[in-house]
Amino acid sequence: MAPESGGLRALMADSAFRRLWLIGAVTGIMRWLDVVVAGIYVFDVTGSPTWVAAVTFIRAVPMIVGVMFGAMAARLPLGGLMRVGIGTVALSYTILAVLAVFDALAVWHVAIGVWIVGTYWSSENSVRRTMMCAVAGLANTGTAISFDWATINALRLAGPFLGGVLYDAYGMAAPCALGVVCFAAALFLALGMTSGSAPALSGRRRLWEDIADSLAIARRSAAIKGVLGVSICLNFFGFPYSSMIPVIGKDVLRATPADVGFLSSMEGLGAMVGAVTLTAFVRPSWFGRVFMIGSFGVAAGAIAFGLSHIYALSAVALVVAGAGMSWFASMQSTQVLAQTPADRRSGIMGVLTTTIGIGQLGALPIGWLAAQLTAPTAVVIYGSCAVVTLAVCAWRWPAMWRPG
């Protein structure tokens, strides 16, 4: 167990933390690569932005029941849950790779695959990050989560570009094969873990009672309510712009799949810079304000991306959005974990995941709006709505951004 203080050096000296971090790193390669490659494939096959948005939504559907994952994670061994999830994703990528090699892959196969992958990512907050928090201790939680996001976002810089290059050269088989390798490596790391699992709660209570307790914790805290409100607004109106990157990249910017992947990787560049800055310079007393600044940064970057018709300017806009995303995401988990009793963290992180999933419902209307108007217009409208709703949340729940 890492000491309660000591920062990143103390965390990296702990073998359980290192393994949890490495699992996030090797699977994180696919986290964003998968989104871009699936979007390019679906748009190539269907030519429809609505279908691209629909597949993005399918990936997010499991998050809507994230509160159930949280309640289950509080009752079952977290290490076992993590291994089952990693193994299932590895098997899914294997099947997709084989279908692609034999030219038998269809859009519905990809849809099922992204749903399975989405289920795994929906468990991240309740399982792996809760385990990281248990290993790091409360004093190091902010550093641990920020470093985890910095690593994942650094990989986001390379992942989408690598995915675009592989898809351009070899089709869907190559990205799927990479997914098999990454998740097999993660499974090896998870099988070797000897510590780091947070203790499960007693099985005497009913599942719905654990869910009710988690919701009650959220209702009692103005700060948590604010974070959840911002999460819904930003996921509904802010983040859906990313589903339109393949559409705008190919239709408006006339980019190749490799260039679309590189464009999407600019989010990763911004996210990496934002996360490194956060880890190195931001003090705990600033966390709430950083959370709100990052949220508005995502919305501003989305609007700029929708307005741009020049590849270089679009890339800059995505850098801004990515930096805001990293500040928002790091502080989102940190704020919630800091406000929650240690034995209820899996449950409340499940509530957070559900709010993210509810927000993902915005991925469907943006596809319809893009089909009726244009993809850039839809992105600008969504980004503008994000600014308005975020301002309302900041006014309604000031406790989440004002120092205590």
C-alpha positions in Angstrom: 0.0 0.0 0.0 1.4 3.4 -1.0 1.8 6.0 1.8 -0.9 8.5 2.4 1.4 11.2 1.0 4.5 11.4 -1.1 3.1 12.2 -4.5 3.8 10.4 -7.8 7.2 8.9 -6.8 5.6 7.1 -3.8 2.7 5.9 -6.0 5.1 4.5 -8.7 7.0 2.6 -6.0 3.9 0.6 -5.2 3.7 -2.5 -7.4 -0.2 -2.7 -7.3 -0.5 0.9 -8.5 2.0 0.3 -11.3 0.0 -2.7 -12.5 -3.3 -0.8 -12.4 -1.6 2.2 -14.2 -0.1 -0.1 -16.9 -3.5 -1.8 -17.4 -5.0 1.6 -18.1 -2.1 2.4 -20.4 -2.2 -0.6 -22.7 -6.0 -0.6 -22.9 -6.0 3.2 -23.3 -4.3 2.8 -26.7 -7.6 1.4 -28.0 -9.9 3.7 -26.1 -9.8 6.5 -28.7 -8.4 4.5 -31.7 -11.6 2.4 -31.6 -13.9 5.4 -31.8 -12.2 6.9 -34.8 -11.7 3.6 -36.7 -15.3 2.5 -36.1 -16.6 5.9 -37.2 -14.5 5.9 -40.4 -15.6 2.3 -41.2 -19.3 3.0 -40.7 -19.2 6.2 -42.7 -17.3 4.4 -45.6 -19.9 1.7 -45.6 -23.1 3.7 -45.1 -22.2 7.3 -46.1 -24.5 8.4 -43.2 -23.6 10.7 -40.3 -26.7 9.4 -38.6 -25.2 5.9 -38.6 -21.9 7.1 -37.3 -23.6 8.9 -34.4 -25.7 5.8 -33.7 -22.6 3.6 -33.4 -21.1 6.1 -31.1 -24.2 6.1 -29.0 -24.3 2.3 -28.9 -20.8 2.4 -27.4 -22.1 4.7 -24.6 -25.4 2.8 -23.9 -23.8 0.6 -21.1 -22.9 3.8 -19.2 -26.6 4.5 -18.6 -26.7 1.5 -16.2 -23.4 2.5 -14.6 -25.0 2.7 -11.2 -25.7 -1.0 -11.5 -22.0 -1.6 -12.2 -21.1 0.5 -9.2 -23.4 -1.5 -6.9 -22.0 -4.8 -8.2 -18.4 -3.6 -7.8 -19.1 -2.8 -4.2 -20.2 -6.4 -3.6 -17.8 -8.4 -5.7 -14.0 -8.7 -5.9 -12.8 -5.8 -8.1 -9.8 -7.7 -9.5 -12.0 -10.5 -10.7 -14.5 -8.1 -12.3 -11.6 -6.4 -14.1 -10.2 -9.6 -15.5 -13.6 -10.7 -16.8 -14.0 -7.4 -18.6 -10.6 -7.4 -20.1 -10.9 -11.0 -21.3 -14.3 -10.4 -22.9 -13.0 -7.4 -24.9 -10.0 -9.3 -26.1 -12.3 -12.1 -27.4 -14.5 -9.5 -29.1 -11.6 -8.0 -30.9 -10.4 -11.4 -32.0 -13.8 -12.2 -33.6 -13.9 -8.9 -35.4 -10.4 -9.3 -36.7 -11.2 -12.8 -38.1 -14.4 -11.5 -39.7 -12.4 -8.7 -41.3 -9.7 -11.0 -42.6 -12.3 -13.1 -44.4 -14.2 -10.1 -45.7 -17.3 -11.0 -43.7 -17.4 -8.0 -41.5 -20.7 -6.0 -41.4 -21.8 -2.8 -39.6 -23.9 -4.8 -37.1 -20.8 -6.8 -36.1 -19.0 -3.5 -35.4 -22.0 -2.3 -33.5 -21.9 -5.3 -31.2 -18.2 -4.9 -30.8 -18.4 -1.3 -29.7 -21.2 -2.2 -27.3 -18.9 -4.8 -25.6 -16.1 -2.3 -25.5 -18.4 0.4 -24.1 -19.5 -2.0 -21.4 -15.8 -2.4 -20.3 -15.2 1.4 -20.3 -18.4 1.8 -18.3 -16.9 -0.2 -15.5 -13.6 1.8 -15.4 -14.7 4.3 -12.8 -16.3 1.7 -10.5 -13.5 -0.9 -10.8 -10.0 0.1 -11.9 -10.1 3.7 -10.8 -11.7 2.8 -7.5 -8.9 0.2 -7.0 -6.4 3.0 -7.8 -7.9 5.2 -5.2 -7.8 2.4 -2.6 -4.1 1.8 -3.3 -3.1 5.5 -3.5 -4.9 6.7 -0.4 -7.1 9.8 -0.2 -4.1 12.2 0.0 -2.8 11.0 -3.3 -6.1 10.4 -5.1 -5.8 13.7 -7.2 -2.3 12.9 -8.3 -3.2 9.3 -9.1 -6.2 10.1 -11.2 -4.5 13.0 -12.9 -1.5 10.9 -13.8 -3.7 8.1 -15.1 -5.5 10.5 -17.4 -2.2 12.1 -18.4 -1.0 8.7 -19.5 -4.2 7.8 -21.3 -4.3 11.1 -23.1 -0.7 10.8 -24.2 -1.7 7.6 -25.8 -4.7 9.3 -27.3 -2.2 11.5 -29.2 -0.9 8.4 -31.0 -3.9 6.0 -31.0 -6.3 7.7 -33.4 -3.4 8.5 -35.9 -2.2 4.9 -35.7 -5.7 3.6 -36.1 -6.2 5.8 -39.2 -2.9 4.6 -40.7 -3.7 0.9 -40.0 -7.2 1.2 -41.4 -5.9 3.0 -44.5 -3.3 0.3 -45.2 -5.0 -2.9 -44.1 -8.6 -2.2 -43.4 -10.4 -3.1 -40.2 -8.4 -6.3 -39.5 -5.3 -4.5 -38.4 -6.9 -2.2 -35.7 -8.8 -5.1 -34.3 -5.6 -7.3 -34.2 -4.0 -4.4 -32.3 -6.9 -4.5 -29.8 -6.3 -8.2 -29.2 -2.6 -7.6 -28.4 -3.4 -4.7 -26.1 -6.1 -6.4 -24.1 -4.1 -9.7 -23.9 -1.3 -7.7 -22.4 -3.7 -6.1 -19.9 -5.1 -9.5 -19.0 -1.6 -10.7 -18.2 -1.0 -7.8 -15.9 -4.3 -8.3 -14.2 -3.7 -12.0 -13.7 -0.4 -11.2 -12.0 -1.8 -8.7 -9.5 -1.5 -9.8 -5.9 -2.9 -6.7 -4.2 -4.7 -3.5 -4.9 -8.3 -4.7 -4.8 -10.7 -2.7 -2.8 -12.7 -4.8 -0.3 -16.2 -5.8 -1.3 -19.2 -4.8 0.8 -21.2 -7.4 2.6 -23.6 -9.4 0.5 -26.3 -9.2 3.1 -27.8 -6.1 1.6 -29.9 -6.0 -1.5 -28.5 -4.5 -4.7 -31.2 -1.8 -4.8 -30.4 -0.8 -1.3 -26.8 -0.1 -2.2 -28.0 1.9 -5.2 -30.4 3.9 -3.1 -27.5 4.7 -0.6 -25.3 5.9 -3.4 -28.0 8.1 -4.8 -28.6 9.5 -1.2 -25.0 10.4 -0.9 -25.2 12.3 -4.2 -28.3 14.1 -3.1 -26.8 15.3 0.2 -23.7 16.9 -1.4 -24.1 20.1 -3.4 -20.6 19.6 -4.8 -21.4 16.1 -6.1 -24.8 17.3 -7.5 -23.0 20.0 -9.3 -20.4 17.6 -10.8 -23.1 15.2 -11.9 -25.1 18.1 -13.5 -22.1 19.4 -15.4 -21.3 15.8 -16.5 -24.8 15.4 -18.0 -24.7 18.7 -19.8 -21.2 18.4 -21.2 -21.7 14.8 -22.3 -25.0 15.7 -24.0 -24.0 18.9 -25.7 -20.2 19.1 -25.5 -18.6 15.7 -26.3 -20.9 14.6 -29.3 -18.8 16.8 -31.6 -16.2 14.0 -31.5 -18.6 11.6 -33.4 -18.6 14.2 -36.2 -14.8 14.3 -36.6 -14.8 11.5 -39.2 -17.7 13.1 -41.1 -16.3 16.6 -41.1 -12.8 15.3 -41.8 -13.9 13.4 -44.9 -16.7 15.6 -46.2 -15.6 19.1 -45.3 -11.8 18.9 -45.0 -11.4 16.2 -47.7 -9.0 14.3 -45.5 -7.8 10.7 -46.0 -8.4 8.2 -43.2 -4.8 8.6 -42.0 -5.3 12.4 -41.9 -8.6 12.0 -40.1 -6.8 9.9 -37.5 -4.1 12.5 -37.1 -6.8 15.2 -36.8 -8.5 13.3 -34.0 -5.2 12.7 -32.3 -4.9 16.5 -31.8 -7.5 16.1 -29.0 -4.9 13.8 -27.4 -2.2 16.4 -27.8 -4.3 18.9 -26.0 -5.4 16.4 -23.4 -1.8 15.4 -22.7 -0.6 19.0 -22.3 -3.6 19.7 -20.1 -3.1 16.7 -17.9 0.7 17.2 -17.5 0.0 20.8 -16.5 -2.6 19.7 -14.0 -0.4 17.1 -12.4 2.6 19.5 -12.1 1.1 22.8 -11.2 -2.5 22.7 -10.0 -3.1 22.8 -6.3 -6.0 21.0 -4.6 -7.7 24.2 -3.7 -8.0 25.0 -7.4 -9.6 21.7 -8.4 -13.2 22.9 -8.6 -12.3 25.9 -10.7 -10.1 23.8 -13.0 -13.1 21.5 -13.4 -15.3 24.3 -14.7 -12.6 25.9 -16.8 -12.0 22.6 -18.5 -15.7 22.1 -19.1 -16.0 25.5 -20.8 -12.8 24.7 -22.8 -14.4 21.6 -24.3 -17.5 23.7 -25.4 -15.3 26.5 -26.9 -13.1 24.0 -28.8 -16.2 22.2 -30.2 -17.6 25.5 -31.5 -14.3 26.5 -33.1 -14.0 23.1 -34.7 -17.5 23.4 -36.2 -16.8 26.9 -37.5 -13.4 26.0 -39.1 -13.1 24.9 -42.7 -9.3 24.8 -42.7 -7.5 21.6 -41.6 -4.8 23.4 -39.5 -7.4 25.5 -37.6 -9.6 22.5 -37.0 -6.5 20.8 -35.5 -5.9 23.8 -33.1 -9.6 23.8 -32.1 -9.3 20.1 -31.2 -6.2 20.8 -29.1 -8.2 23.3 -27.1 -11.1 20.8 -26.7 -8.7 18.1 -25.6 -7.0 20.2 -23.0 -10.4 21.1 -21.6 -11.4 17.5 -21.7 -8.4 16.4 -19.6 -9.1 19.0 -16.9 -12.7 18.1 -16.8 -12.2 14.3 -16.7 -9.4 14.4 -14.1 -11.3 16.7 -11.7 -14.6 15.0 -12.3 -13.5 11.7 -10.7 -11.3 13.5 -8.1 -14.1 15.7 -6.9 -16.6 12.9 -6.5 -14.1 10.5 -4.8 -13.0 13.3 -2.3 -16.7 13.8 -1.3 -17.5 10.1 -0.8 -16.9 7.7 2.1 -14.3 5.1 1.3 -16.7 2.1 1.5 -19.2 3.8 -0.9 -16.8 4.9 -3.7 -17.6 2.1 -6.1 -21.3 2.9 -5.8 -21.0 6.6 -6.2 -18.6 6.2 -9.2 -21.3 4.0 -10.7 -23.8 7.0 -10.3 -21.2 9.2 -12.0 -21.0 6.7 -14.9 -24.8 6.7 -15.2 -24.9 10.5 -15.5 -22.2 10.2 -18.2 -24.3 7.6 -20.0 -27.5 9.7 -19.8 -25.5 12.6 -21.3 -24.4 10.3 -24.2 -28.0 10.4 -25.4 -26.9 13.6 -27.2 -25.0 11.5 -29.7 -28.2 10.5 -31.5 -29.7 13.9 -32.1 -26.4 15.4 -33.4 -26.4 12.8 -36.1 -30.0 13.6 -37.1 -29.2 17.3 -37.0 -26.1 16.8 -39.2 -28.2 15.0 -41.7 -30.8 17.8 -41.8 -28.4 20.7 -41.8 -24.6 20.0 -42.0 -22.2 18.4 -39.6 -20.4 21.7 -38.8 -23.7 23.4 -38.1 -24.8 20.7 -35.8 -21.5 20.9 -33.9 -21.8 24.7 -33.5 -25.4 24.4 -32.2 -24.4 21.7 -29.7 -21.4 23.6 -28.5 -23.4 26.8 -28.0 -26.0 24.8 -26.0 -23.2 23.4 -23.9 -22.0 26.9 -22.9 -25.4 28.0 -21.8 -26.2 24.8 -19.7 -22.7 24.9 -18.1 -23.3 28.5 -17.0 -26.6 27.5 -15.4 -24.9 24.6 -13.6 -22.1 27.0 -12.3 -24.7 29.4 -11.0 -26.9 26.7 -9.5 -24.2 24.7 -7.6 -21.3 27.1 -6.8 -20.1 24.6 -4.1 -18.4 22.5 -6.8 -16.1 25.3 -8.0 -15.7 27.6 -5.0 -13.0 26.7 -2.5 -14.4 25.5 0.8 
